[in-house]
Amino acid sequence: MRNHKLLFLFTFAFFILGFINIHFSLLGMFCMTLPFVLLFRTKKKTWCQGYCPRASAYTTLGKQKKWKSRNTPEYFIKGEMKWIMLTYFGVSLFFIIMTTIAVARGIRLPMNYLRFFVVFPIPYKMPQLITLDWFTPWLTHLSYRFYSMMMTTTVLGLLLALIYKPRTWCTICPIATMSDSILKK
Ligand code: SF4
């Protein structure tokens, strides 16, 4: 099964919706849970093989480039890079959960800006075309954190697609690493 070639539109829609209202980024939770739901139901990486919008975005961008792709580094395919990315993903999730709990308990203020790689603040205030006041501060914090994480990994994947083969990110994607580990068991 191959990713539908227009699936990348969902990736663009996700990031554009964040400018309409940041709370739409919570929809990205589907992209994190659906791969595992499908994995347990079908016993194979159905999401990666047929439905992942980000893979479609990498493929689409990769096809546009006019230069030759470099060979994917060996340490991406077999080496430590996938475990480094999985660790980054785990640490990010840990920070997201702990800081969201802290905001919910009133210990810290919600983050209302984006960060690259969890720690680097982006000095740009996202316009919010629609105001949704009924969201609690911890949900707003979670939304900005989640959008930041999705943005970081998507930018990394797009850069890799420009330098190496289009789906190089998939060799180190934490979702794929976890899926492979589950399938091995
Ligand atoms: S490895 Fe990651 S980016 Fe690639 S298809 Fe699977 S979930 Fe999508």
Backbone and ligand atoms as CSV (ligand in chain L), in Angstrom:
chain,resi,resn,atom,element,x,y,z
A,1,MET,N,N,0.841,-1.194,0.000
A,1,MET,CA,C,0.000,0.000,0.000
A,1,MET,C,C,0.885,1.257,0.000
A,2,ARG,N,N,0.491,2.267,-0.763
A,2,ARG,CA,C,1.286,3.497,-0.801
A,2,ARG,C,C,0.470,4.651,-0.256
A,3,ASN,N,N,1.156,5.612,0.354
A,3,ASN,CA,C,0.458,6.801,0.823
A,3,ASN,C,C,-0.232,7.491,-0.342
A,4,HIS,N,N,-1.486,7.898,-0.116
A,4,HIS,CA,C,-2.166,8.664,-1.158
A,4,HIS,C,C,-1.403,9.959,-1.372
A,5,LYS,N,N,-1.235,10.350,-2.637
A,5,LYS,CA,C,-0.337,11.481,-2.894
A,5,LYS,C,C,-0.879,12.825,-2.424
A,6,LEU,N,N,-2.170,12.901,-2.109
A,6,LEU,CA,C,-2.700,14.180,-1.626
A,6,LEU,C,C,-2.797,14.259,-0.095
A,7,LEU,N,N,-2.342,13.203,0.558
A,7,LEU,CA,C,-2.420,13.207,2.023
A,7,LEU,C,C,-1.620,14.347,2.655
A,8,PHE,N,N,-0.612,14.834,1.923
A,8,PHE,CA,C,0.197,15.920,2.483
A,8,PHE,C,C,-0.633,17.160,2.781
A,9,LEU,N,N,-1.816,17.254,2.137
A,9,LEU,CA,C,-2.677,18.417,2.400
A,9,LEU,C,C,-3.111,18.451,3.868
A,10,PHE,N,N,-3.238,17.279,4.487
A,10,PHE,CA,C,-3.589,17.248,5.909
A,10,PHE,C,C,-2.474,17.861,6.755
A,11,THR,N,N,-1.240,17.635,6.327
A,11,THR,CA,C,-0.110,18.219,7.064
A,11,THR,C,C,-0.171,19.741,6.992
A,12,PHE,N,N,-0.391,20.260,5.778
A,12,PHE,CA,C,-0.496,21.711,5.634
A,12,PHE,C,C,-1.697,22.233,6.425
A,13,ALA,N,N,-2.812,21.509,6.338
A,13,ALA,CA,C,-4.027,21.949,7.046
A,13,ALA,C,C,-3.760,22.021,8.547
A,14,PHE,N,N,-3.037,21.036,9.056
A,14,PHE,CA,C,-2.744,21.020,10.489
A,14,PHE,C,C,-2.013,22.303,10.912
A,15,PHE,N,N,-0.975,22.673,10.145
A,15,PHE,CA,C,-0.186,23.841,10.541
A,15,PHE,C,C,-0.936,25.149,10.294
A,16,ILE,N,N,-1.763,25.172,9.265
A,16,ILE,CA,C,-2.557,26.387,9.010
A,16,ILE,C,C,-3.629,26.565,10.088
A,17,LEU,N,N,-4.232,25.447,10.500
A,17,LEU,CA,C,-5.270,25.531,11.540
A,17,LEU,C,C,-4.719,26.126,12.836
A,18,GLY,N,N,-3.437,25.897,13.096
A,18,GLY,CA,C,-2.808,26.473,14.286
A,18,GLY,C,C,-2.836,27.990,14.280
A,19,PHE,N,N,-2.853,28.585,13.073
A,19,PHE,CA,C,-2.927,30.053,12.975
A,19,PHE,C,C,-4.370,30.529,13.142
A,20,ILE,N,N,-5.308,29.648,12.869
A,20,ILE,CA,C,-6.712,30.024,13.096
A,20,ILE,C,C,-6.994,29.971,14.595
A,21,ASN,N,N,-6.634,28.864,15.191
A,21,ASN,CA,C,-6.634,28.781,16.650
A,21,ASN,C,C,-5.715,27.642,17.066
A,22,ILE,N,N,-4.872,27.916,18.014
A,22,ILE,CA,C,-3.828,26.961,18.396
A,22,ILE,C,C,-4.405,25.649,18.941
A,23,HIS,N,N,-5.630,25.705,19.468
A,23,HIS,CA,C,-6.196,24.488,20.063
A,23,HIS,C,C,-6.487,23.410,19.027
A,24,PHE,N,N,-6.528,23.797,17.741
A,24,PHE,CA,C,-6.702,22.780,16.696
A,24,PHE,C,C,-5.526,21.809,16.681
A,25,SER,N,N,-4.401,22.228,17.246
A,25,SER,CA,C,-3.224,21.344,17.215
A,25,SER,C,C,-3.467,20.061,18.013
A,26,LEU,N,N,-4.457,20.097,18.901
A,26,LEU,CA,C,-4.760,18.880,19.670
A,26,LEU,C,C,-5.245,17.764,18.751
A,27,LEU,N,N,-5.704,18.139,17.551
A,27,LEU,CA,C,-6.103,17.102,16.572
A,27,LEU,C,C,-4.919,16.213,16.212
A,28,GLY,N,N,-3.706,16.749,16.394
A,28,GLY,CA,C,-2.509,15.961,16.088
A,28,GLY,C,C,-2.388,14.707,16.940
A,29,MET,N,N,-3.141,14.663,18.041
A,29,MET,CA,C,-3.128,13.456,18.893
A,29,MET,C,C,-3.552,12.230,18.075
A,30,PHE,N,N,-4.434,12.469,17.086
A,30,PHE,CA,C,-4.857,11.344,16.245
A,30,PHE,C,C,-3.656,10.735,15.535
A,31,CYS,N,N,-2.749,11.620,15.065
A,31,CYS,CA,C,-1.563,11.131,14.334
A,31,CYS,C,C,-0.636,10.335,15.245
A,32,MET,N,N,-0.784,10.528,16.546
A,32,MET,CA,C,0.075,9.780,17.453
A,32,MET,C,C,-0.577,8.487,17.916
A,33,THR,N,N,-1.894,8.465,17.948
A,33,THR,CA,C,-2.556,7.252,18.450
A,33,THR,C,C,-2.983,6.305,17.317
A,34,LEU,N,N,-3.409,6.887,16.187
A,34,LEU,CA,C,-3.888,6.022,15.098
A,34,LEU,C,C,-2.840,5.006,14.604
A,35,PRO,N,N,-1.550,5.392,14.485
A,35,PRO,CA,C,-0.568,4.394,14.032
A,35,PRO,C,C,-0.570,3.148,14.907
A,36,PHE,N,N,-0.779,3.344,16.218
A,36,PHE,CA,C,-0.720,2.187,17.119
A,36,PHE,C,C,-2.037,1.418,17.128
A,37,VAL,N,N,-3.136,2.133,16.972
A,37,VAL,CA,C,-4.429,1.437,16.850
A,37,VAL,C,C,-4.388,0.506,15.631
A,38,LEU,N,N,-3.915,1.055,14.497
A,38,LEU,CA,C,-3.842,0.251,13.269
A,38,LEU,C,C,-2.811,-0.863,13.404
A,39,LEU,N,N,-1.725,-0.567,14.087
A,39,LEU,CA,C,-0.682,-1.583,14.286
A,39,LEU,C,C,-1.233,-2.784,15.048
A,40,PHE,N,N,-1.976,-2.514,16.115
A,40,PHE,CA,C,-2.504,-3.622,16.917
A,40,PHE,C,C,-3.620,-4.364,16.181
A,41,ARG,N,N,-4.339,-3.651,15.331
A,41,ARG,CA,C,-5.445,-4.313,14.615
A,41,ARG,C,C,-4.953,-5.125,13.433
A,42,THR,N,N,-3.923,-4.617,12.741
A,42,THR,CA,C,-3.520,-5.269,11.488
A,42,THR,C,C,-2.193,-6.026,11.604
A,43,LYS,N,N,-1.495,-5.819,12.743
A,43,LYS,CA,C,-0.204,-6.498,12.972
A,43,LYS,C,C,0.848,-6.089,11.938
A,44,LYS,N,N,0.696,-4.913,11.379
A,44,LYS,CA,C,1.733,-4.366,10.502
A,44,LYS,C,C,1.632,-2.837,10.531
A,45,LYS,N,N,2.627,-2.186,9.923
A,45,LYS,CA,C,2.678,-0.722,10.013
A,45,LYS,C,C,1.766,-0.098,8.943
A,46,THR,N,N,0.475,-0.329,9.125
A,46,THR,CA,C,-0.506,0.135,8.142
A,46,THR,C,C,-0.489,1.657,7.986
A,47,TRP,N,N,-0.355,2.356,9.109
A,47,TRP,CA,C,-0.327,3.826,9.055
A,47,TRP,C,C,0.831,4.305,8.190
A,48,CYS,N,N,2.020,3.776,8.485
A,48,CYS,CA,C,3.219,4.211,7.752
A,48,CYS,C,C,3.119,3.848,6.273
A,49,GLN,N,N,2.522,2.700,5.999
A,49,GLN,CA,C,2.487,2.230,4.619
A,49,GLN,C,C,1.412,2.913,3.778
A,50,GLY,N,N,0.377,3.441,4.442
A,50,GLY,CA,C,-0.699,3.939,3.594
A,50,GLY,C,C,-1.358,5.243,3.974
A,51,TYR,N,N,-1.183,5.701,5.215
A,51,TYR,CA,C,-2.030,6.823,5.638
A,51,TYR,C,C,-1.299,8.022,6.227
A,52,CYS,N,N,-0.007,7.957,6.374
A,52,CYS,CA,C,0.683,9.036,7.107
A,52,CYS,C,C,0.784,10.313,6.250
A,53,PRO,N,N,0.143,11.413,6.677
A,53,PRO,CA,C,0.210,12.659,5.894
A,53,PRO,C,C,1.619,13.233,5.836
A,54,ARG,N,N,2.388,13.047,6.896
A,54,ARG,CA,C,3.738,13.619,6.877
A,54,ARG,C,C,4.633,12.890,5.880
A,55,ALA,N,N,4.487,11.577,5.804
A,55,ALA,CA,C,5.273,10.826,4.814
A,55,ALA,C,C,4.927,11.321,3.416
A,56,SER,N,N,3.637,11.603,3.213
A,56,SER,CA,C,3.201,12.124,1.921
A,56,SER,C,C,3.846,13.488,1.647
A,57,ALA,N,N,3.946,14.324,2.700
A,57,ALA,CA,C,4.575,15.650,2.531
A,57,ALA,C,C,6.054,15.487,2.175
A,58,TYR,N,N,6.740,14.565,2.831
A,58,TYR,CA,C,8.168,14.359,2.539
A,58,TYR,C,C,8.350,13.862,1.104
A,59,THR,N,N,7.494,12.928,0.704
A,59,THR,CA,C,7.592,12.386,-0.653
A,59,THR,C,C,7.335,13.486,-1.682
A,60,THR,N,N,6.299,14.293,-1.413
A,60,THR,CA,C,5.940,15.357,-2.361
A,60,THR,C,C,7.070,16.364,-2.499
A,61,LEU,N,N,7.640,16.766,-1.355
A,61,LEU,CA,C,8.745,17.727,-1.409
A,61,LEU,C,C,9.968,17.099,-2.083
A,62,GLY,N,N,10.252,15.856,-1.690
A,62,GLY,CA,C,11.428,15.177,-2.243
A,62,GLY,C,C,11.375,15.066,-3.760
A,63,LYS,N,N,10.158,14.909,-4.278
A,63,LYS,CA,C,10.022,14.769,-5.737
A,63,LYS,C,C,10.286,16.079,-6.464
A,64,GLN,N,N,10.134,17.195,-5.739
A,64,GLN,CA,C,10.295,18.500,-6.387
A,64,GLN,C,C,11.748,18.907,-6.540
A,65,LYS,N,N,12.627,18.311,-5.757
A,65,LYS,CA,C,14.002,18.828,-5.770
A,65,LYS,C,C,14.711,18.456,-7.067
A,66,LYS,N,N,15.598,19.359,-7.450
A,66,LYS,CA,C,16.240,19.212,-8.762
A,66,LYS,C,C,17.655,18.645,-8.641
A,67,TRP,N,N,18.091,18.373,-7.438
A,67,TRP,CA,C,19.440,17.853,-7.250
A,67,TRP,C,C,19.376,16.403,-6.790
A,68,LYS,N,N,20.537,15.752,-6.843
A,68,LYS,CA,C,20.599,14.325,-6.509
A,68,LYS,C,C,20.608,14.142,-4.989
A,69,SER,N,N,19.851,13.162,-4.517
A,69,SER,CA,C,19.838,12.897,-3.074
A,69,SER,C,C,21.148,12.263,-2.642
A,70,ARG,N,N,21.610,12.651,-1.476
A,70,ARG,CA,C,22.763,11.962,-0.906
A,70,ARG,C,C,22.309,10.612,-0.361
A,71,ASN,N,N,23.273,9.713,-0.191
A,71,ASN,CA,C,22.929,8.427,0.416
A,71,ASN,C,C,22.574,8.627,1.886
A,72,THR,N,N,21.564,7.930,2.341
A,72,THR,CA,C,21.171,8.023,3.749
A,72,THR,C,C,22.308,7.496,4.614
A,73,PRO,N,N,22.714,8.259,5.635
A,73,PRO,CA,C,23.807,7.788,6.500
A,73,PRO,C,C,23.477,6.435,7.132
A,74,GLU,N,N,24.506,5.621,7.234
A,74,GLU,CA,C,24.317,4.271,7.794
A,74,GLU,C,C,23.754,4.331,9.217
A,75,TYR,N,N,24.212,5.325,9.983
A,75,TYR,CA,C,23.764,5.375,11.382
A,75,TYR,C,C,22.295,5.791,11.516
A,76,PHE,N,N,21.683,6.246,10.409
A,76,PHE,CA,C,20.242,6.494,10.413
A,76,PHE,C,C,19.497,5.161,10.299
A,77,ILE,N,N,20.000,4.303,9.421
A,77,ILE,CA,C,19.286,3.073,9.095
A,77,ILE,C,C,19.475,2.019,10.187
A,78,LYS,N,N,20.736,1.867,10.606
A,78,LYS,CA,C,20.994,0.781,11.560
A,78,LYS,C,C,21.461,1.274,12.923
A,79,GLY,N,N,21.851,2.511,12.983
A,79,GLY,CA,C,22.600,2.941,14.166
A,79,GLY,C,C,21.803,3.650,15.230
A,80,GLU,N,N,22.493,4.563,15.869
A,80,GLU,CA,C,21.987,5.171,17.097
A,80,GLU,C,C,20.945,6.250,16.843
A,81,MET,N,N,20.896,6.782,15.611
A,81,MET,CA,C,20.071,7.977,15.396
A,81,MET,C,C,18.606,7.743,15.761
A,82,LYS,N,N,18.094,6.570,15.447
A,82,LYS,CA,C,16.681,6.331,15.744
A,82,LYS,C,C,16.440,6.300,17.260
A,83,TRP,N,N,17.463,5.822,18.014
A,83,TRP,CA,C,17.299,5.783,19.466
A,83,TRP,C,C,17.465,7.178,20.054
A,84,ILE,N,N,18.313,7.990,19.422
A,84,ILE,CA,C,18.453,9.385,19.867
A,84,ILE,C,C,17.125,10.116,19.662
A,85,MET,N,N,16.500,9.890,18.490
A,85,MET,CA,C,15.223,10.555,18.216
A,85,MET,C,C,14.132,10.046,19.149
A,86,LEU,N,N,14.176,8.743,19.446
A,86,LEU,CA,C,13.166,8.191,20.356
A,86,LEU,C,C,13.340,8.796,21.753
A,87,THR,N,N,14.599,8.982,22.155
A,87,THR,CA,C,14.868,9.604,23.463
A,87,THR,C,C,14.369,11.054,23.467
A,88,TYR,N,N,14.646,11.768,22.371
A,88,TYR,CA,C,14.173,13.148,22.265
A,88,TYR,C,C,12.643,13.196,22.382
A,89,PHE,N,N,11.998,12.277,21.694
A,89,PHE,CA,C,10.539,12.203,21.694
A,89,PHE,C,C,10.024,11.931,23.120
A,90,GLY,N,N,10.679,10.978,23.798
A,90,GLY,CA,C,10.271,10.634,25.161
A,90,GLY,C,C,10.469,11.813,26.113
A,91,VAL,N,N,11.619,12.491,25.987
A,91,VAL,CA,C,11.902,13.636,26.862
A,91,VAL,C,C,10.896,14.754,26.583
A,92,SER,N,N,10.609,14.982,25.298
A,92,SER,CA,C,9.632,16.024,24.936
A,92,SER,C,C,8.271,15.723,25.546
A,93,LEU,N,N,7.842,14.474,25.397
A,93,LEU,CA,C,6.529,14.104,25.937
A,93,LEU,C,C,6.499,14.282,27.450
A,94,PHE,N,N,7.614,13.911,28.087
A,94,PHE,CA,C,7.703,14.044,29.544
A,94,PHE,C,C,7.540,15.522,29.941
A,95,PHE,N,N,8.266,16.410,29.230
A,95,PHE,CA,C,8.166,17.847,29.522
A,95,PHE,C,C,6.761,18.356,29.260
A,96,ILE,N,N,6.189,17.898,28.159
A,96,ILE,CA,C,4.831,18.346,27.815
A,96,ILE,C,C,3.858,17.968,28.932
A,97,ILE,N,N,3.942,16.712,29.381
A,97,ILE,CA,C,2.994,16.239,30.397
A,97,ILE,C,C,3.236,16.947,31.735
A,98,MET,N,N,4.512,17.027,32.153
A,98,MET,CA,C,4.807,17.601,33.467
A,98,MET,C,C,4.469,19.095,33.527
A,99,THR,N,N,4.801,19.828,32.447
A,99,THR,CA,C,4.508,21.266,32.477
A,99,THR,C,C,2.994,21.516,32.371
A,100,THR,N,N,2.307,20.635,31.642
A,100,THR,CA,C,0.846,20.794,31.547
A,100,THR,C,C,0.196,20.561,32.913
A,101,ILE,N,N,0.704,19.558,33.634
A,101,ILE,CA,C,0.180,19.309,34.991
A,101,ILE,C,C,0.472,20.519,35.888
A,102,ALA,N,N,1.683,21.072,35.735
A,102,ALA,CA,C,2.058,22.235,36.557
A,102,ALA,C,C,1.144,23.430,36.266
A,103,VAL,N,N,0.799,23.626,34.990
A,103,VAL,CA,C,-0.119,24.725,34.643
A,103,VAL,C,C,-1.509,24.450,35.224
A,104,ALA,N,N,-1.952,23.203,35.114
A,104,ALA,CA,C,-3.281,22.846,35.631
A,104,ALA,C,C,-3.353,23.059,37.147
A,105,ARG,N,N,-2.215,22.863,37.829
A,105,ARG,CA,C,-2.203,23.039,39.288
A,105,ARG,C,C,-1.922,24.484,39.696
A,106,GLY,N,N,-1.699,25.344,38.712
A,106,GLY,CA,C,-1.467,26.758,39.015
A,106,GLY,C,C,-0.052,27.054,39.470
A,107,ILE,N,N,0.878,26.112,39.255
A,107,ILE,CA,C,2.265,26.313,39.702
A,107,ILE,C,C,3.043,27.164,38.705
A,108,ARG,N,N,2.694,27.074,37.428
A,108,ARG,CA,C,3.392,27.865,36.423
A,108,ARG,C,C,2.406,28.438,35.407
A,109,LEU,N,N,2.868,29.460,34.702
A,109,LEU,CA,C,2.001,30.097,33.703
A,109,LEU,C,C,2.005,29.277,32.415
A,110,PRO,N,N,0.914,29.324,31.661
A,110,PRO,CA,C,0.901,28.579,30.396
A,110,PRO,C,C,1.850,29.191,29.373
A,111,MET,N,N,2.415,28.341,28.540
A,111,MET,CA,C,3.262,28.833,27.448
A,111,MET,C,C,2.342,29.241,26.300
A,112,ASN,N,N,2.517,30.449,25.807
A,112,ASN,CA,C,1.657,30.866,24.684
A,112,ASN,C,C,2.496,31.301,23.487
A,113,TYR,N,N,3.571,30.566,23.252
A,113,TYR,CA,C,4.414,30.791,22.078
A,113,TYR,C,C,4.991,29.438,21.685
A,114,LEU,N,N,5.679,29.414,20.545
A,114,LEU,CA,C,6.217,28.143,20.048
A,114,LEU,C,C,7.664,27.979,20.477
A,115,ARG,N,N,8.075,26.731,20.537
A,115,ARG,CA,C,9.477,26.421,20.808
A,115,ARG,C,C,9.961,25.407,19.794
A,116,PHE,N,N,11.238,25.574,19.424
A,116,PHE,CA,C,11.854,24.595,18.532
A,116,PHE,C,C,12.697,23.677,19.400
A,117,PHE,N,N,12.591,22.367,19.193
A,117,PHE,CA,C,13.349,21.407,20.003
A,117,PHE,C,C,13.122,21.583,21.509
A,118,VAL,N,N,11.913,21.804,21.913
A,118,VAL,CA,C,11.515,21.911,23.322
A,118,VAL,C,C,12.072,23.150,24.035
A,119,VAL,N,N,13.322,23.540,23.743
A,119,VAL,CA,C,13.959,24.571,24.562
A,119,VAL,C,C,14.171,25.924,23.876
A,120,PHE,N,N,14.116,25.983,22.545
A,120,PHE,CA,C,14.436,27.244,21.866
A,120,PHE,C,C,13.154,28.018,21.531
A,121,PRO,N,N,12.898,29.109,22.262
A,121,PRO,CA,C,11.683,29.883,21.985
A,121,PRO,C,C,11.742,30.533,20.608
A,122,ILE,N,N,10.636,30.536,19.917
A,122,ILE,CA,C,10.577,31.200,18.612
A,122,ILE,C,C,10.005,32.600,18.830
A,123,PRO,N,N,10.796,33.636,18.489
A,123,PRO,CA,C,10.365,35.008,18.796
A,123,PRO,C,C,9.311,35.507,17.814
A,124,TYR,N,N,8.216,34.832,17.772
A,124,TYR,CA,C,7.155,35.198,16.830
A,124,TYR,C,C,5.821,34.804,17.459
A,125,LYS,N,N,4.953,35.762,17.580
A,125,LYS,CA,C,3.641,35.482,18.171
A,125,LYS,C,C,2.695,35.020,17.073
A,126,MET,N,N,2.200,33.829,17.232
A,126,MET,CA,C,1.283,33.306,16.207
A,126,MET,C,C,-0.020,34.093,16.203
A,127,PRO,N,N,-0.436,34.583,15.033
A,127,PRO,CA,C,-1.762,35.232,15.000
A,127,PRO,C,C,-2.844,34.195,15.277
A,128,GLN,N,N,-3.865,34.611,15.978
A,128,GLN,CA,C,-4.989,33.714,16.256
A,128,GLN,C,C,-6.243,34.345,15.664
A,129,LEU,N,N,-6.690,33.797,14.536
A,129,LEU,CA,C,-7.805,34.424,13.821
A,129,LEU,C,C,-9.127,34.261,14.559
A,130,ILE,N,N,-9.235,33.197,15.333
A,130,ILE,CA,C,-10.453,32.982,16.123
A,130,ILE,C,C,-10.046,32.873,17.592
A,131,THR,N,N,-10.781,33.530,18.461
A,131,THR,CA,C,-10.516,33.399,19.902
A,131,THR,C,C,-11.510,32.416,20.495
A,132,LEU,N,N,-10.976,31.422,21.187
A,132,LEU,CA,C,-11.847,30.442,21.844
A,132,LEU,C,C,-11.566,30.517,23.343
A,133,ASP,N,N,-12.414,31.260,24.044
A,133,ASP,CA,C,-12.135,31.552,25.455
A,133,ASP,C,C,-12.428,30.403,26.409
A,134,TRP,N,N,-13.198,29.424,25.930
A,134,TRP,CA,C,-13.625,28.400,26.885
A,134,TRP,C,C,-12.525,27.363,27.180
A,135,PHE,N,N,-11.395,27.433,26.459
A,135,PHE,CA,C,-10.315,26.480,26.752
A,135,PHE,C,C,-9.564,26.908,28.011
A,136,THR,N,N,-9.279,25.952,28.855
A,136,THR,CA,C,-8.559,26.257,30.101
A,136,THR,C,C,-7.087,26.522,29.771
A,137,PRO,N,N,-6.355,27.241,30.649
A,137,PRO,CA,C,-4.949,27.559,30.375
A,137,PRO,C,C,-4.089,26.316,30.123
A,138,TRP,N,N,-4.358,25.222,30.833
A,138,TRP,CA,C,-3.506,24.046,30.627
A,138,TRP,C,C,-3.722,23.441,29.242
A,139,LEU,N,N,-4.947,23.561,28.706
A,139,LEU,CA,C,-5.185,23.061,27.352
A,139,LEU,C,C,-4.484,23.953,26.316
A,140,THR,N,N,-4.458,25.255,26.589
A,140,THR,CA,C,-3.736,26.178,25.700
A,140,THR,C,C,-2.243,25.861,25.733
A,141,HIS,N,N,-1.708,25.650,26.929
A,141,HIS,CA,C,-0.297,25.284,27.080
A,141,HIS,C,C,-0.003,23.990,26.309
A,142,LEU,N,N,-0.859,22.989,26.510
A,142,LEU,CA,C,-0.674,21.708,25.834
A,142,LEU,C,C,-0.698,21.887,24.309
A,143,SER,N,N,-1.579,22.770,23.846
A,143,SER,CA,C,-1.712,22.998,22.405
A,143,SER,C,C,-0.426,23.588,21.825
A,144,TYR,N,N,0.120,24.611,22.495
A,144,TYR,CA,C,1.370,25.221,22.001
A,144,TYR,C,C,2.519,24.227,22.061
A,145,ARG,N,N,2.576,23.450,23.110
A,145,ARG,CA,C,3.636,22.441,23.237
A,145,ARG,C,C,3.517,21.391,22.129
A,146,PHE,N,N,2.288,20.984,21.903
A,146,PHE,CA,C,2.073,19.933,20.917
A,146,PHE,C,C,2.392,20.439,19.511
A,147,TYR,N,N,1.940,21.652,19.226
A,147,TYR,CA,C,2.228,22.248,17.916
A,147,TYR,C,C,3.744,22.371,17.736
A,148,SER,N,N,4.440,22.781,18.800
A,148,SER,CA,C,5.897,22.940,18.734
A,148,SER,C,C,6.575,21.614,18.402
A,149,MET,N,N,6.117,20.548,19.052
A,149,MET,CA,C,6.743,19.255,18.804
A,149,MET,C,C,6.483,18.787,17.364
A,150,MET,N,N,5.253,18.956,16.909
A,150,MET,CA,C,4.933,18.551,15.535
A,150,MET,C,C,5.718,19.387,14.525
A,151,MET,N,N,5.834,20.689,14.822
A,151,MET,CA,C,6.570,21.571,13.917
A,151,MET,C,C,8.038,21.163,13.853
A,152,THR,N,N,8.643,20.878,15.005
A,152,THR,CA,C,10.067,20.519,15.040
A,152,THR,C,C,10.331,19.257,14.220
A,153,THR,N,N,9.532,18.220,14.464
A,153,THR,CA,C,9.793,16.967,13.762
A,153,THR,C,C,9.469,17.084,12.266
A,154,THR,N,N,8.462,17.892,11.933
A,154,THR,CA,C,8.132,18.056,10.512
A,154,THR,C,C,9.237,18.821,9.789
A,155,VAL,N,N,9.747,19.880,10.420
A,155,VAL,CA,C,10.842,20.651,9.795
A,155,VAL,C,C,12.064,19.752,9.614
A,156,LEU,N,N,12.382,18.971,10.641
A,156,LEU,CA,C,13.521,18.048,10.519
A,156,LEU,C,C,13.317,17.089,9.347
A,157,GLY,N,N,12.108,16.530,9.272
A,157,GLY,CA,C,11.803,15.575,8.204
A,157,GLY,C,C,11.902,16.208,6.822
A,158,LEU,N,N,11.440,17.463,6.710
A,158,LEU,CA,C,11.499,18.145,5.410
A,158,LEU,C,C,12.955,18.441,5.028
A,159,LEU,N,N,13.762,18.830,6.014
A,159,LEU,CA,C,15.179,19.085,5.721
A,159,LEU,C,C,15.871,17.797,5.267
A,160,LEU,N,N,15.556,16.718,5.957
A,160,LEU,CA,C,16.152,15.430,5.565
A,160,LEU,C,C,15.710,15.038,4.163
A,161,ALA,N,N,14.430,15.327,3.839
A,161,ALA,CA,C,13.923,14.996,2.505
A,161,ALA,C,C,14.646,15.794,1.420
A,162,LEU,N,N,15.079,17.003,1.780
A,162,LEU,CA,C,15.798,17.825,0.801
A,162,LEU,C,C,17.238,17.331,0.603
A,163,ILE,N,N,17.835,16.811,1.663
A,163,ILE,CA,C,19.248,16.407,1.573
A,163,ILE,C,C,19.379,14.950,1.103
A,164,TYR,N,N,18.576,14.105,1.730
A,164,TYR,CA,C,18.677,12.674,1.428
A,164,TYR,C,C,17.437,12.233,0.635
A,165,LYS,N,N,17.131,10.943,0.736
A,165,LYS,CA,C,15.925,10.465,0.039
A,165,LYS,C,C,14.679,11.015,0.735
A,166,PRO,N,N,13.564,11.137,-0.018
A,166,PRO,CA,C,12.382,11.827,0.535
A,166,PRO,C,C,11.926,11.312,1.897
A,167,ARG,N,N,11.953,9.993,2.096
A,167,ARG,CA,C,11.405,9.491,3.356
A,167,ARG,C,C,12.490,9.094,4.350
A,168,THR,N,N,13.586,9.818,4.340
A,168,THR,CA,C,14.671,9.517,5.279
A,168,THR,C,C,14.216,9.654,6.729
A,169,TRP,N,N,13.338,10.629,6.967
A,169,TRP,CA,C,12.839,10.787,8.341
A,169,TRP,C,C,12.245,9.478,8.865
A,170,CYS,N,N,11.595,8.727,7.990
A,170,CYS,CA,C,10.939,7.489,8.424
A,170,CYS,C,C,11.932,6.483,9.018
A,171,THR,N,N,13.219,6.598,8.668
A,171,THR,CA,C,14.195,5.644,9.227
A,171,THR,C,C,14.476,5.934,10.700
A,172,ILE,N,N,14.191,7.172,11.124
A,172,ILE,CA,C,14.478,7.517,12.522
A,172,ILE,C,C,13.229,8.003,13.260
A,173,CYS,N,N,12.082,7.935,12.611
A,173,CYS,CA,C,10.833,8.420,13.223
A,173,CYS,C,C,10.509,7.593,14.478
A,174,PRO,N,N,10.267,8.252,15.604
A,174,PRO,CA,C,9.960,7.506,16.832
A,174,PRO,C,C,8.754,6.585,16.696
A,175,ILE,N,N,7.763,6.989,15.902
A,175,ILE,CA,C,6.581,6.128,15.714
A,175,ILE,C,C,7.023,4.811,15.065
A,176,ALA,N,N,7.896,4.911,14.064
A,176,ALA,CA,C,8.364,3.696,13.377
A,176,ALA,C,C,9.232,2.848,14.301
A,177,THR,N,N,10.089,3.493,15.087
A,177,THR,CA,C,10.960,2.744,15.997
A,177,THR,C,C,10.128,1.985,17.023
A,178,MET,N,N,9.121,2.659,17.577
A,178,MET,CA,C,8.263,1.979,18.562
A,178,MET,C,C,7.451,0.875,17.897
A,179,SER,N,N,6.957,1.151,16.687
A,179,SER,CA,C,6.162,0.133,15.977
A,179,SER,C,C,7.011,-1.098,15.699
A,180,ASP,N,N,8.252,-0.886,15.249
A,180,ASP,CA,C,9.130,-2.029,14.964
A,180,ASP,C,C,9.382,-2.846,16.224
A,181,SER,N,N,9.595,-2.150,17.332
A,181,SER,CA,C,9.848,-2.864,18.597
A,181,SER,C,C,8.631,-3.689,19.004
A,182,ILE,N,N,7.441,-3.096,18.847
A,182,ILE,CA,C,6.216,-3.826,19.214
A,182,ILE,C,C,6.045,-5.042,18.309
A,183,LEU,N,N,6.294,-4.865,16.991
A,183,LEU,CA,C,6.105,-5.979,16.056
A,183,LEU,C,C,7.101,-7.105,16.345
A,184,LYS,N,N,8.316,-6.743,16.753
A,184,LYS,CA,C,9.315,-7.770,17.060
A,184,LYS,C,C,8.864,-8.633,18.230
A,185,LYS,N,N,8.135,-7.984,19.164
A,185,LYS,CA,C,7.693,-8.733,20.335
A,185,LYS,C,C,6.507,-9.619,20.010
L,1,SF4,S1,S,7.733,6.441,10.012
L,1,SF4,FE1,FE,6.788,8.263,10.959
L,1,SF4,S2,S,6.725,9.821,9.319
L,1,SF4,FE2,FE,7.174,7.851,8.366
L,1,SF4,S3,S,5.219,7.065,7.694
L,1,SF4,FE3,FE,5.553,6.241,9.752
L,1,SF4,S4,S,4.631,7.688,11.178
L,1,SF4,FE4,FE,4.812,8.696,9.204
